[in-house]
């Protein structure tokens, strides 16, 4: 069964998709000053973040 859509219905659907894309774009990460955190602690945090991404 073939569905027929008007041009306005198609354009509205495309606009909705574009709105979703704009609303879900990843925001730029903020730079964090890590100068007061000991290097060993930073290493633990980085390892934990890597493990989260892998699982």
PDB file of N, CA, C and O in Angstrom:
ATOM      1  N   UNK A   1       0.827  -1.166   0.000  1.00  0.00           N
ATOM      2  CA  UNK A   1       0.000   0.000   0.000  1.00  0.00           C
ATOM      3  C   UNK A   1       0.883   1.246   0.000  1.00  0.00           C
ATOM      4  O   UNK A   1       1.709   1.415   0.897  1.00  0.00           O
ATOM      5  N   UNK A   2       0.725   2.092  -0.963  1.00  0.00           N
ATOM      6  CA  UNK A   2       1.566   3.268  -1.115  1.00  0.00           C
ATOM      7  C   UNK A   2       0.917   4.475  -0.442  1.00  0.00           C
ATOM      8  O   UNK A   2      -0.249   4.790  -0.679  1.00  0.00           O
ATOM      9  N   UNK A   3       1.704   5.141   0.405  1.00  0.00           N
ATOM     10  CA  UNK A   3       1.221   6.329   1.089  1.00  0.00           C
ATOM     11  C   UNK A   3       1.516   7.548   0.226  1.00  0.00           C
ATOM     12  O   UNK A   3       2.578   7.619  -0.393  1.00  0.00           O
ATOM     13  N   UNK A   4       0.607   8.497   0.174  1.00  0.00           N
ATOM     14  CA  UNK A   4       0.835   9.734  -0.553  1.00  0.00           C
ATOM     15  C   UNK A   4       0.832  10.879   0.444  1.00  0.00           C
ATOM     16  O   UNK A   4      -0.079  11.008   1.261  1.00  0.00           O
ATOM     17  N   UNK A   5       1.853  11.699   0.365  1.00  0.00           N
ATOM     18  CA  UNK A   5       2.011  12.828   1.278  1.00  0.00           C
ATOM     19  C   UNK A   5       2.074  14.117   0.469  1.00  0.00           C
ATOM     20  O   UNK A   5       2.593  14.139  -0.647  1.00  0.00           O
ATOM     21  N   UNK A   6       1.548  15.173   1.037  1.00  0.00           N
ATOM     22  CA  UNK A   6       1.626  16.476   0.375  1.00  0.00           C
ATOM     23  C   UNK A   6       3.021  17.068   0.600  1.00  0.00           C
ATOM     24  O   UNK A   6       3.762  16.631   1.480  1.00  0.00           O
ATOM     25  N   UNK A   7       3.352  18.046  -0.195  1.00  0.00           N
ATOM     26  CA  UNK A   7       4.649  18.709  -0.046  1.00  0.00           C
ATOM     27  C   UNK A   7       4.750  19.347   1.340  1.00  0.00           C
ATOM     28  O   UNK A   7       5.810  19.305   1.964  1.00  0.00           O
ATOM     29  N   UNK A   8       3.669  19.928   1.819  1.00  0.00           N
ATOM     30  CA  UNK A   8       3.690  20.562   3.145  1.00  0.00           C
ATOM     31  C   UNK A   8       3.939  19.547   4.255  1.00  0.00           C
ATOM     32  O   UNK A   8       4.658  19.846   5.208  1.00  0.00           O
ATOM     33  N   UNK A   9       3.367  18.370   4.151  1.00  0.00           N
ATOM     34  CA  UNK A   9       3.598  17.325   5.161  1.00  0.00           C
ATOM     35  C   UNK A   9       5.061  16.899   5.159  1.00  0.00           C
ATOM     36  O   UNK A   9       5.652  16.687   6.218  1.00  0.00           O
ATOM     37  N   UNK A  10       5.634  16.774   3.984  1.00  0.00           N
ATOM     38  CA  UNK A  10       7.046  16.377   3.882  1.00  0.00           C
ATOM     39  C   UNK A  10       7.942  17.467   4.451  1.00  0.00           C
ATOM     40  O   UNK A  10       8.874  17.177   5.202  1.00  0.00           O
ATOM     41  N   UNK A  11       7.666  18.723   4.097  1.00  0.00           N
ATOM     42  CA  UNK A  11       8.478  19.828   4.610  1.00  0.00           C
ATOM     43  C   UNK A  11       8.351  19.962   6.122  1.00  0.00           C
ATOM     44  O   UNK A  11       9.340  20.244   6.798  1.00  0.00           O
ATOM     45  N   UNK A  12       7.169  19.766   6.657  1.00  0.00           N
ATOM     46  CA  UNK A  12       6.990  19.808   8.117  1.00  0.00           C
ATOM     47  C   UNK A  12       7.791  18.708   8.802  1.00  0.00           C
ATOM     48  O   UNK A  12       8.390  18.932   9.854  1.00  0.00           O
ATOM     49  N   UNK A  13       7.798  17.530   8.209  1.00  0.00           N
ATOM     50  CA  UNK A  13       8.564  16.418   8.784  1.00  0.00           C
ATOM     51  C   UNK A  13      10.055  16.729   8.763  1.00  0.00           C
ATOM     52  O   UNK A  13      10.757  16.471   9.740  1.00  0.00           O
ATOM     53  N   UNK A  14      10.539  17.278   7.663  1.00  0.00           N
ATOM     54  CA  UNK A  14      11.961  17.641   7.563  1.00  0.00           C
ATOM     55  C   UNK A  14      12.304  18.709   8.594  1.00  0.00           C
ATOM     56  O   UNK A  14      13.354  18.633   9.232  1.00  0.00           O
ATOM     57  N   UNK A  15      11.440  19.696   8.766  1.00  0.00           N
ATOM     58  CA  UNK A  15      11.685  20.746   9.763  1.00  0.00           C
ATOM     59  C   UNK A  15      11.740  20.174  11.168  1.00  0.00           C
ATOM     60  O   UNK A  15      12.576  20.590  11.970  1.00  0.00           O
ATOM     61  N   UNK A  16      10.869  19.230  11.479  1.00  0.00           N
ATOM     62  CA  UNK A  16      10.890  18.604  12.804  1.00  0.00           C
ATOM     63  C   UNK A  16      12.194  17.845  13.030  1.00  0.00           C
ATOM     64  O   UNK A  16      12.764  17.898  14.120  1.00  0.00           O
ATOM     65  N   UNK A  17      12.661  17.145  12.009  1.00  0.00           N
ATOM     66  CA  UNK A  17      13.927  16.410  12.118  1.00  0.00           C
ATOM     67  C   UNK A  17      15.075  17.382  12.356  1.00  0.00           C
ATOM     68  O   UNK A  17      15.938  17.134  13.199  1.00  0.00           O
ATOM     69  N   UNK A  18      15.086  18.483  11.620  1.00  0.00           N
ATOM     70  CA  UNK A  18      16.147  19.474  11.789  1.00  0.00           C
ATOM     71  C   UNK A  18      16.107  20.105  13.172  1.00  0.00           C
ATOM     72  O   UNK A  18      17.162  20.378  13.744  1.00  0.00           O
ATOM     73  N   UNK A  19      14.935  20.342  13.723  1.00  0.00           N
ATOM     74  CA  UNK A  19      14.820  20.889  15.075  1.00  0.00           C
ATOM     75  C   UNK A  19      15.400  19.922  16.097  1.00  0.00           C
ATOM     76  O   UNK A  19      16.081  20.342  17.033  1.00  0.00           O
ATOM     77  N   UNK A  20      15.139  18.651  15.928  1.00  0.00           N
ATOM     78  CA  UNK A  20      15.672  17.645  16.848  1.00  0.00           C
ATOM     79  C   UNK A  20      17.187  17.629  16.770  1.00  0.00           C
ATOM     80  O   UNK A  20      17.859  17.541  17.797  1.00  0.00           O
ATOM     81  N   UNK A  21      17.735  17.715  15.559  1.00  0.00           N
ATOM     82  CA  UNK A  21      19.192  17.716  15.395  1.00  0.00           C
ATOM     83  C   UNK A  21      19.814  18.917  16.092  1.00  0.00           C
ATOM     84  O   UNK A  21      20.839  18.777  16.759  1.00  0.00           O
ATOM     85  N   UNK A  22      19.218  20.088  15.951  1.00  0.00           N
ATOM     86  CA  UNK A  22      19.745  21.295  16.578  1.00  0.00           C
ATOM     87  C   UNK A  22      19.684  21.179  18.093  1.00  0.00           C
ATOM     88  O   UNK A  22      20.623  21.584  18.778  1.00  0.00           O
ATOM     89  N   UNK A  23      18.608  20.639  18.622  1.00  0.00           N
ATOM     90  CA  UNK A  23      18.430  20.532  20.074  1.00  0.00           C
ATOM     91  C   UNK A  23      19.316  19.479  20.704  1.00  0.00           C
ATOM     92  O   UNK A  23      19.569  19.533  21.907  1.00  0.00           O
ATOM     93  N   UNK A  24      19.799  18.516  19.917  1.00  0.00           N
ATOM     94  CA  UNK A  24      20.586  17.434  20.504  1.00  0.00           C
ATOM     95  C   UNK A  24      22.069  17.517  20.171  1.00  0.00           C
ATOM     96  O   UNK A  24      22.817  16.583  20.460  1.00  0.00           O
ATOM     97  N   UNK A  25      22.504  18.611  19.572  1.00  0.00           N
ATOM     98  CA  UNK A  25      23.922  18.738  19.259  1.00  0.00           C
ATOM     99  C   UNK A  25      24.724  18.798  20.547  1.00  0.00           C
ATOM    100  O   UNK A  25      24.289  19.359  21.552  1.00  0.00           O
ATOM    101  N   UNK A  26      25.898  18.208  20.487  1.00  0.00           N
ATOM    102  CA  UNK A  26      26.780  18.167  21.657  1.00  0.00           C
ATOM    103  C   UNK A  26      27.422  19.534  21.845  1.00  0.00           C
ATOM    104  O   UNK A  26      27.970  20.113  20.908  1.00  0.00           O
ATOM    105  N   UNK A  27      27.347  20.030  23.049  1.00  0.00           N
ATOM    106  CA  UNK A  27      27.955  21.317  23.355  1.00  0.00           C
ATOM    107  C   UNK A  27      29.445  21.128  23.589  1.00  0.00           C
ATOM    108  O   UNK A  27      29.885  20.062  24.020  1.00  0.00           O
ATOM    109  N   UNK A  28      30.215  22.167  23.302  1.00  0.00           N
ATOM    110  CA  UNK A  28      31.660  22.117  23.492  1.00  0.00           C
ATOM    111  C   UNK A  28      31.975  21.923  24.969  1.00  0.00           C
ATOM    112  O   UNK A  28      31.338  22.512  25.842  1.00  0.00           O
ATOM    113  N   UNK A  29      32.971  21.083  25.225  1.00  0.00           N
ATOM    114  CA  UNK A  29      33.380  20.842  26.605  1.00  0.00           C
ATOM    115  C   UNK A  29      34.130  22.054  27.137  1.00  0.00           C
ATOM    116  O   UNK A  29      34.890  22.704  26.420  1.00  0.00           O
ATOM    117  N   UNK A  30      33.899  22.335  28.396  1.00  0.00           N
ATOM    118  CA  UNK A  30      34.589  23.439  29.048  1.00  0.00           C
ATOM    119  C   UNK A  30      35.943  22.945  29.530  1.00  0.00           C
ATOM    120  O   UNK A  30      36.091  21.800  29.957  1.00  0.00           O
ATOM    121  N   UNK A  31      36.915  23.819  29.453  1.00  0.00           N
ATOM    122  CA  UNK A  31      38.241  23.487  29.968  1.00  0.00           C
ATOM    123  C   UNK A  31      38.212  23.568  31.490  1.00  0.00           C
ATOM    124  O   UNK A  31      37.676  24.512  32.070  1.00  0.00           O
ATOM    125  N   UNK A  32      38.797  22.562  32.117  1.00  0.00           N
ATOM    126  CA  UNK A  32      38.831  22.511  33.578  1.00  0.00           C
ATOM    127  C   UNK A  32      40.274  22.704  34.023  1.00  0.00           C
ATOM    128  O   UNK A  32      41.192  22.117  33.450  1.00  0.00           O
ATOM    129  N   UNK A  33      40.463  23.515  35.030  1.00  0.00           N
ATOM    130  CA  UNK A  33      41.796  23.741  35.581  1.00  0.00           C
ATOM    131  C   UNK A  33      42.128  22.604  36.542  1.00  0.00           C
ATOM    132  O   UNK A  33      41.584  22.524  37.644  1.00  0.00           O
ATOM    133  N   UNK A  34      43.025  21.734  36.109  1.00  0.00           N
ATOM    134  CA  UNK A  34      43.406  20.569  36.916  1.00  0.00           C
ATOM    135  C   UNK A  34      44.720  20.783  37.660  1.00  0.00           C
ATOM    136  O   UNK A  34      45.297  19.829  38.183  1.00  0.00           O
ATOM    137  N   UNK A  35      45.190  22.004  37.713  1.00  0.00           N
ATOM    138  CA  UNK A  35      46.509  22.252  38.297  1.00  0.00           C
ATOM    139  C   UNK A  35      46.580  21.931  39.790  1.00  0.00           C
ATOM    140  O   UNK A  35      47.663  21.658  40.305  1.00  0.00           O
ATOM    141  N   UNK A  36      45.451  21.960  40.488  1.00  0.00           N
ATOM    142  CA  UNK A  36      45.478  21.698  41.926  1.00  0.00           C
ATOM    143  C   UNK A  36      45.161  20.243  42.273  1.00  0.00           C
ATOM    144  O   UNK A  36      45.072  19.894  43.450  1.00  0.00           O
ATOM    145  N   UNK A  37      44.990  19.390  41.256  1.00  0.00           N
ATOM    146  CA  UNK A  37      44.689  17.971  41.487  1.00  0.00           C
ATOM    147  C   UNK A  37      45.977  17.169  41.306  1.00  0.00           C
ATOM    148  O   UNK A  37      46.665  17.333  40.298  1.00  0.00           O
ATOM    149  N   UNK A  38      46.311  16.314  42.258  1.00  0.00           N
ATOM    150  CA  UNK A  38      47.527  15.513  42.155  1.00  0.00           C
ATOM    151  C   UNK A  38      47.500  14.625  40.900  1.00  0.00           C
ATOM    152  O   UNK A  38      46.443  14.115  40.528  1.00  0.00           O
ATOM    153  N   UNK A  39      48.653  14.439  40.252  1.00  0.00           N
ATOM    154  CA  UNK A  39      48.714  13.631  39.028  1.00  0.00           C
ATOM    155  C   UNK A  39      48.194  12.202  39.212  1.00  0.00           C
ATOM    156  O   UNK A  39      47.587  11.643  38.298  1.00  0.00           O
ATOM    157  N   UNK A  40      48.424  11.616  40.372  1.00  0.00           N
ATOM    158  CA  UNK A  40      47.951  10.247  40.601  1.00  0.00           C
ATOM    159  C   UNK A  40      46.419  10.199  40.614  1.00  0.00           C
ATOM    160  O   UNK A  40      45.821   9.233  40.139  1.00  0.00           O
ATOM    161  N   UNK A  41      45.798  11.226  41.150  1.00  0.00           N
ATOM    162  CA  UNK A  41      44.333  11.298  41.174  1.00  0.00           C
ATOM    163  C   UNK A  41      43.792  11.489  39.767  1.00  0.00           C
ATOM    164  O   UNK A  41      42.795  10.872  39.393  1.00  0.00           O
ATOM    165  N   UNK A  42      44.445  12.342  38.986  1.00  0.00           N
ATOM    166  CA  UNK A  42      44.029  12.545  37.597  1.00  0.00           C
ATOM    167  C   UNK A  42      44.103  11.241  36.808  1.00  0.00           C
ATOM    168  O   UNK A  42      43.227  10.948  35.994  1.00  0.00           O
ATOM    169  N   UNK A  43      45.150  10.466  37.053  1.00  0.00           N
ATOM    170  CA  UNK A  43      45.307   9.178  36.359  1.00  0.00           C
ATOM    171  C   UNK A  43      44.157   8.238  36.714  1.00  0.00           C
ATOM    172  O   UNK A  43      43.621   7.560  35.838  1.00  0.00           O
ATOM    173  N   UNK A  44      43.776   8.191  37.983  1.00  0.00           N
ATOM    174  CA  UNK A  44      42.652   7.351  38.412  1.00  0.00           C
ATOM    175  C   UNK A  44      41.346   7.780  37.738  1.00  0.00           C
ATOM    176  O   UNK A  44      40.552   6.944  37.307  1.00  0.00           O
ATOM    177  N   UNK A  45      41.140   9.088  37.656  1.00  0.00           N
ATOM    178  CA  UNK A  45      39.928   9.610  37.020  1.00  0.00           C
ATOM    179  C   UNK A  45      39.914   9.246  35.536  1.00  0.00           C
ATOM    180  O   UNK A  45      38.891   8.799  35.019  1.00  0.00           O
ATOM    181  N   UNK A  46      41.038   9.434  34.851  1.00  0.00           N
ATOM    182  CA  UNK A  46      41.121   9.108  33.425  1.00  0.00           C
ATOM    183  C   UNK A  46      40.865   7.622  33.187  1.00  0.00           C
ATOM    184  O   UNK A  46      40.154   7.257  32.251  1.00  0.00           O
ATOM    185  N   UNK A  47      41.439   6.767  34.028  1.00  0.00           N
ATOM    186  CA  UNK A  47      41.224   5.318  33.890  1.00  0.00           C
ATOM    187  C   UNK A  47      39.749   4.962  34.090  1.00  0.00           C
ATOM    188  O   UNK A  47      39.206   4.128  33.366  1.00  0.00           O
ATOM    189  N   UNK A  48      39.109   5.592  35.066  1.00  0.00           N
ATOM    190  CA  UNK A  48      37.693   5.327  35.326  1.00  0.00           C
ATOM    191  C   UNK A  48      36.834   5.768  34.135  1.00  0.00           C
ATOM    192  O   UNK A  48      35.897   5.068  33.752  1.00  0.00           O
ATOM    193  N   UNK A  49      37.154   6.927  33.551  1.00  0.00           N
ATOM    194  CA  UNK A  49      36.405   7.406  32.389  1.00  0.00           C
ATOM    195  C   UNK A  49      36.572   6.469  31.198  1.00  0.00           C
ATOM    196  O   UNK A  49      35.615   6.210  30.468  1.00  0.00           O
ATOM    197  N   UNK A  50      37.783   5.964  31.002  1.00  0.00           N
ATOM    198  CA  UNK A  50      38.019   5.007  29.908  1.00  0.00           C
ATOM    199  C   UNK A  50      37.203   3.735  30.118  1.00  0.00           C
ATOM    200  O   UNK A  50      36.621   3.198  29.175  1.00  0.00           O
ATOM    201  N   UNK A  51      37.164   3.258  31.361  1.00  0.00           N
ATOM    202  CA  UNK A  51      36.398   2.040  31.660  1.00  0.00           C
ATOM    203  C   UNK A  51      34.905   2.249  31.438  1.00  0.00           C
ATOM    204  O   UNK A  51      34.212   1.331  31.000  1.00  0.00           O
ATOM    205  N   UNK A  52      34.403   3.446  31.735  1.00  0.00           N
ATOM    206  CA  UNK A  52      32.985   3.741  31.497  1.00  0.00           C
ATOM    207  C   UNK A  52      32.663   3.720  30.009  1.00  0.00           C
ATOM    208  O   UNK A  52      31.614   3.223  29.600  1.00  0.00           O
ATOM    209  N   UNK A  53      33.574   4.263  29.201  1.00  0.00           N
ATOM    210  CA  UNK A  53      33.347   4.296  27.752  1.00  0.00           C
ATOM    211  C   UNK A  53      33.389   2.901  27.150  1.00  0.00           C
ATOM    212  O   UNK A  53      32.699   2.637  26.165  1.00  0.00           O
ATOM    213  N   UNK A  54      34.179   2.008  27.720  1.00  0.00           N
ATOM    214  CA  UNK A  54      34.307   0.659  27.189  1.00  0.00           C
ATOM    215  C   UNK A  54      33.115  -0.220  27.533  1.00  0.00           C
ATOM    216  O   UNK A  54      32.793  -1.151  26.795  1.00  0.00           O
ATOM    217  N   UNK A  55      32.460   0.071  28.650  1.00  0.00           N
ATOM    218  CA  UNK A  55      31.350  -0.793  29.063  1.00  0.00           C
ATOM    219  C   UNK A  55      30.019  -0.321  28.530  1.00  0.00           C
ATOM    220  O   UNK A  55      28.991  -0.946  28.794  1.00  0.00           O
TER     221      UNK A  55
END
